[in-house]
């Protein structure tokens, strides 16, 4: 039995990828998806789990009851491999996994930058508990190996995947060019730079093309974002949409995707934009350079540079043909390098290696 262990299944990249892994493993092995906070599962994710007949285990109760439940599940099902994604998952998966006698403990790091105290915990887990640590981004793996002496053979890179990629979309010219961004309203996404870029674009846009900026998500910085929209006098072109159910429709209806993150791993939102044939303007952080080939399917910019970002956006706002060309390249790139089959093959190969070494 193989266990995929995740703290919760609220909307998020790591959460979605844990479900993708459970689906992949379920096709070839006996697998289960264990959710530490069993009460925190998004309805859409619950439907996907049900449709794919995933063995879902929801831990409930206080901390000690959940840890005891996790131990019992691992022992009862004779789990031989446990995959975890985020810090708390890595900690409890490693400790309880060791106590329960799990032979192979595989941790995960999902960003190229993490706070120093988390780094120290991850380094201890990596060296003393985990057989491997899987990074979803090459830049993060190289940084941790070179700077913090993570063990190179134990540090693997398995990029995220995108499942059910829709056909290529060729968009018509509409009244407004829609620039779109989606994510949690947290500091590292740098919505300040995004809104300042839109403000600068408004000033330098000498064409007759009208545009709007859709900001989609939820989180602690919602009021700050709304206040900045007011301060920058952007209410006429910025629409804030809180946690909508039909995000795919927003991707389909948009023309350009914008990401201004200060750091990333491998961005799920950029991959989704590519799946929906969108050109992308993004800061050159994490593995964005792997997703976006500058000048081919979008533009890479310096982080925190509204002037540079707005100039790149202007190229796309002014030219529908450029948007279509780059969007088509985005779609082709995702299909070529980030499919579910490739994602699955990476994990199948690792599992086969672990079993041969048992």
C-alpha positions as a printed Julia matrix, in Angstrom:
358×3 Matrix{Float64}:
   0.0    0.0     0.0
   1.17   3.52   -0.87
  -0.02   6.61    1.03
  -0.26  10.19   -0.23
  -0.41  12.43    2.85
  -1.62  16.05    2.73
  -2.69  18.44    5.52
  -5.9   19.64    3.82
  -7.58  19.82    0.42
  -8.59  23.46    0.22
  -7.9   25.23   -3.09
  -4.16  25.29   -3.81
  -1.41  23.98   -6.06
   0.08  21.43   -3.66
  -3.38  20.16   -2.78
  -4.31  19.69   -6.42
  -1.03  17.93   -7.22
  -1.51  15.54   -4.29
  -4.79  14.48   -5.88
  -3.07  14.05   -9.25
  -0.51  11.81   -7.57
  -3.22   9.74   -5.9
  -4.95   9.3    -9.28
  -1.67   8.27  -10.92
  -0.78   5.77   -8.21
  -4.29   4.33   -8.13
  -3.93   3.28  -11.77
  -1.05   0.91  -10.99
  -0.84   0.27   -7.23
  -2.94   0.04   -4.09
  -3.02   3.64   -2.91
  -4.79   5.9    -0.44
  -5.07   9.65    0.03
  -4.91  10.64    3.71
  -6.02  14.16    4.67
  -4.82  15.34    8.09
  -7.57  17.97    8.46
 -10.3   15.74    7.09
 -12.92  18.44    7.48
 -11.1   20.78    5.09
 -11.84  19.43    1.61
 -13.04  21.57   -1.29
 -16.23  20.28   -2.94
 -14.65  20.24   -6.4
 -11.71  18.2    -5.12
 -14.11  15.82   -3.39
 -15.88  15.26   -6.71
 -12.6   14.54   -8.51
 -11.62  12.06   -5.79
 -15.0   10.33   -6.05
 -14.97  10.23   -9.86
 -11.53   8.59   -9.84
 -12.46   6.13   -7.06
  -9.61   7.25   -4.8
  -9.42   5.62   -1.38
  -9.87   8.75    0.75
  -9.15   8.75    4.49
 -10.15  11.84    6.48
  -8.52  12.21    9.9
 -10.67  13.95   12.5
 -10.5   15.15   16.1
  -7.7   16.8    18.04
  -3.99  16.56   17.28
  -3.32  13.43   19.33
  -6.37  11.65   17.91
  -5.27  12.47   14.36
  -1.71  11.31   14.96
  -2.97   8.12   16.55
  -5.32   7.64   13.61
  -2.5    8.14   11.13
  -0.35   5.58   12.97
  -3.19   3.06   12.96
  -3.86   3.54    9.25
  -0.21   3.09    8.31
   0.12  -0.04   10.45
  -3.2   -1.63    9.52
  -2.66  -1.16    5.78
   1.03  -2.13    5.92
   1.98   1.07    4.07
   5.38   0.69    2.43
   5.74   4.18    0.91
   4.43   7.54    2.11
   4.55  10.69   -0.03
   4.06  14.06    1.65
   3.96  17.57    0.22
   4.08  20.41    2.75
   5.99  21.1     5.96
   3.53  19.72    8.51
   2.88  16.72    6.24
   6.62  16.11    6.02
   7.03  16.31    9.81
   4.17  14.01   10.79
   4.63  11.72    7.8
   8.29  11.22    8.74
   7.86  10.81   12.5
   4.68   8.71   12.52
   5.85   6.86    9.43
   9.07   5.81   11.16
   7.22   4.72   14.3
   4.71   2.74   12.19
   7.5    1.0    10.29
   7.0    2.57    6.86
  10.08   1.58    4.82
  10.18   4.51    2.41
   9.4    8.08    3.42
   9.37  10.64    0.61
   9.16  14.33    1.48
   8.33  17.3    -0.67
   9.39  20.91   -1.15
   7.12  23.04   -3.33
   8.9   26.39   -3.47
  12.33  27.68   -4.43
  12.4   29.85   -1.26
  11.22  28.97    2.25
  11.72  30.69    5.64
  14.97  29.78    7.42
  13.33  27.93   10.32
  11.37  25.78    7.88
  14.58  25.16    5.99
  16.28  23.83    9.12
  13.38  21.47    9.83
  13.34  20.27    6.22
  17.1   19.7     6.28
  16.83  17.51    9.39
  13.98  15.53    7.85
  15.87  15.2     4.57
  19.03  13.8     6.14
  17.63  11.73    9.0
  14.14  10.55    8.01
  13.47  10.75    4.28
  14.67   8.36    1.61
  14.14  11.13   -0.96
  12.95  14.72   -1.11
  10.96  15.63   -4.22
  11.12  19.22   -5.48
   8.58  20.4    -8.02
  11.11  22.91   -9.37
  14.7   22.65  -10.57
  15.73  26.07   -9.29
  14.72  25.13   -5.75
  16.49  21.78   -5.89
  19.72  23.35   -7.16
  19.56  26.1    -4.54
  19.04  23.72   -1.62
  21.75  21.34   -2.82
  24.37  24.01   -3.53
  23.61  26.42   -0.68
  22.34  24.19    2.11
  24.0   20.87    1.27
  20.98  18.75    0.64
  22.12  15.32   -0.55
  22.14  15.47   -4.39
  21.17  11.81   -5.04
  18.28  12.13   -2.56
  17.03  15.4    -4.08
  14.76  14.74   -7.07
  12.85  17.06   -9.41
   9.39  15.97  -10.53
   7.55  18.82  -12.2
   3.83  19.28  -11.71
   1.4   18.13  -14.36
  -1.81  19.37  -15.88
  -4.62  16.89  -16.48
  -7.39  17.11  -19.11
  -5.73  19.8   -21.24
  -8.44  21.43  -23.4
  -8.03  21.96  -27.18
  -6.17  25.02  -28.42
  -8.23  28.21  -28.11
  -8.1   30.96  -30.74
  -9.72  34.09  -29.32
 -11.59  36.78  -31.2
 -11.07  40.49  -30.62
 -13.51  41.76  -28.0
 -14.42  45.16  -26.58
 -11.83  44.77  -23.83
  -8.53  42.9   -23.65
  -8.76  40.99  -20.39
  -5.61  40.62  -18.29
  -6.08  37.95  -15.66
  -4.37  36.8   -12.46
  -5.46  34.22   -9.88
  -4.03  33.18   -6.55
  -4.21  33.56   -2.81
  -4.05  37.14   -1.59
  -0.72  36.76    0.22
   2.45  38.84    0.26
   4.72  36.79   -1.98
   2.25  37.03   -4.87
   3.08  40.77   -4.88
  -0.26  42.27   -5.87
   1.22  45.71   -5.2
   3.51  45.31   -8.19
   0.68  43.85  -10.27
  -1.59  46.84   -9.63
   1.23  49.37  -10.1
   2.0   47.67  -13.42
  -1.62  48.05  -14.49
  -1.56  51.69  -13.39
   1.54  52.3   -15.5
   0.01  50.42  -18.43
  -3.0   52.72  -18.22
  -0.67  55.71  -18.56
   1.43  54.42  -21.48
  -1.39  52.8   -23.46
  -1.59  55.13  -26.45
  -3.58  52.71  -28.59
  -7.35  52.66  -28.85
  -7.45  49.19  -27.29
  -9.32  49.1   -24.01
  -8.36  46.62  -21.3
  -9.48  45.31  -17.95
  -7.6   43.55  -15.14
  -9.31  40.66  -13.34
  -7.9   39.86   -9.89
  -9.23  36.49   -8.71
  -8.65  34.77   -5.4
  -9.07  35.18   -1.67
  -6.98  35.8     1.42
  -5.75  38.08    4.14
  -4.7   40.93    1.85
  -8.11  41.47    0.24
  -8.75  44.82    1.93
  -5.22  46.02    1.15
  -5.73  45.17   -2.53
  -9.07  46.99   -2.62
  -7.53  50.04   -0.95
  -4.66  50.07   -3.45
  -7.12  49.9    -6.36
  -8.78  53.03   -4.93
  -5.47  54.78   -4.29
  -4.21  54.14   -7.83
  -7.55  55.21   -9.35
  -8.09  51.85  -11.05
 -11.71  51.11  -10.18
 -12.74  51.63  -13.81
 -10.46  48.85  -15.12
  -9.9   46.46  -12.18
 -12.42  43.83  -11.1
 -11.81  41.8    -7.94
 -13.52  38.4    -7.89
 -13.49  36.45   -4.64
 -13.09  32.66   -4.78
 -15.35  31.91   -7.78
 -16.41  28.35   -8.61
 -15.9   28.56  -12.38
 -12.24  29.58  -12.66
 -11.78  27.66  -15.97
 -14.38  29.97  -17.54
 -12.35  33.01  -16.47
  -9.25  31.54  -18.12
 -11.24  30.95  -21.32
 -12.63  34.47  -21.35
  -9.27  36.17  -20.72
  -6.56  37.23  -23.18
  -3.35  37.57  -21.13
  -2.15  35.96  -17.89
  -0.09  37.98  -15.41
   2.03  36.63  -12.53
   4.1   39.0   -10.37
   5.24  36.56   -7.65
   8.38  37.28   -5.64
   9.14  33.56   -5.6
   7.57  30.37   -6.93
   8.18  26.67   -7.31
   6.5   25.5   -10.48
   3.41  27.68  -10.83
   0.15  25.76  -11.21
  -1.71  28.92  -12.2
   0.73  29.62  -15.04
   0.35  26.02  -16.21
  -3.42  26.46  -16.2
  -3.06  29.65  -18.24
  -0.92  27.73  -20.73
  -3.54  24.98  -20.91
  -6.07  27.63  -21.94
  -3.78  29.01  -24.67
  -2.88  32.25  -22.93
   0.32  34.27  -23.38
   1.96  34.85  -20.0
   3.81  37.81  -18.52
   5.6   36.64  -15.37
   8.46  37.48  -13.07
  11.58  35.4   -13.6
  11.41  33.45  -10.34
  11.44  29.75   -9.51
  10.92  27.61  -12.59
   8.96  30.24  -14.51
  11.82  30.25  -16.99
  11.08  26.59  -17.73
   7.39  27.26  -18.36
   7.88  30.51  -20.26
  10.33  30.96  -23.09
  10.85  34.7   -23.27
   9.44  36.1   -26.49
   7.97  32.73  -27.52
   4.95  32.04  -25.32
   5.17  35.15  -23.18
   7.62  37.47  -21.43
   9.8   37.11  -18.35
  10.43  40.24  -16.29
  12.33  41.31  -13.21
  10.35  40.97   -9.99
   9.09  44.2    -8.45
   9.51  46.17  -11.7
   6.13  47.68  -12.72
   7.64  49.64  -15.6
   9.13  46.57  -17.26
   5.99  44.5   -16.66
   3.69  47.17  -18.11
   5.83  47.46  -21.27
   5.56  43.71  -21.87
   1.82  43.82  -21.26
   1.5   46.67  -23.73
   3.0   44.56  -26.54
   0.27  41.99  -25.98
  -2.58  44.44  -25.4
  -1.88  46.11  -28.75
  -1.62  42.93  -30.85
  -4.26  40.21  -31.05
  -2.11  38.26  -33.51
   0.78  38.22  -31.03
  -1.55  37.04  -28.28
  -2.8   34.2   -30.46
   0.7   33.2   -31.55
   2.12  33.17  -28.02
  -0.99  31.51  -26.59
  -0.72  28.69  -29.11
   2.94  28.23  -28.17
   1.93  28.07  -24.48
  -0.54  25.29  -25.22
   1.97  23.33  -27.31
   4.65  23.65  -24.63
   2.39  22.33  -21.89
   1.36  19.31  -23.97
   4.99  18.56  -24.84
   6.56  18.74  -21.39
   3.99  18.69  -18.57
   1.48  15.92  -19.2
  -0.09  13.61  -16.66
   1.62  10.64  -18.33
   5.07  12.16  -17.82
   4.22  13.05  -14.22
   3.01   9.5   -13.57
   6.07   7.91  -15.2
   8.41   9.79  -12.83
   6.66   8.36   -9.78
   6.32   4.86  -11.25
  10.05   4.77  -11.93
  10.86   5.9    -8.36
   8.51   3.32   -6.83
   9.96   0.53   -8.97
  13.46   1.57   -7.83
  12.41   1.56   -4.17
  10.84  -1.88   -4.47
  13.86  -3.36   -6.2
  16.03  -2.07   -3.37
  13.78  -3.51   -0.67
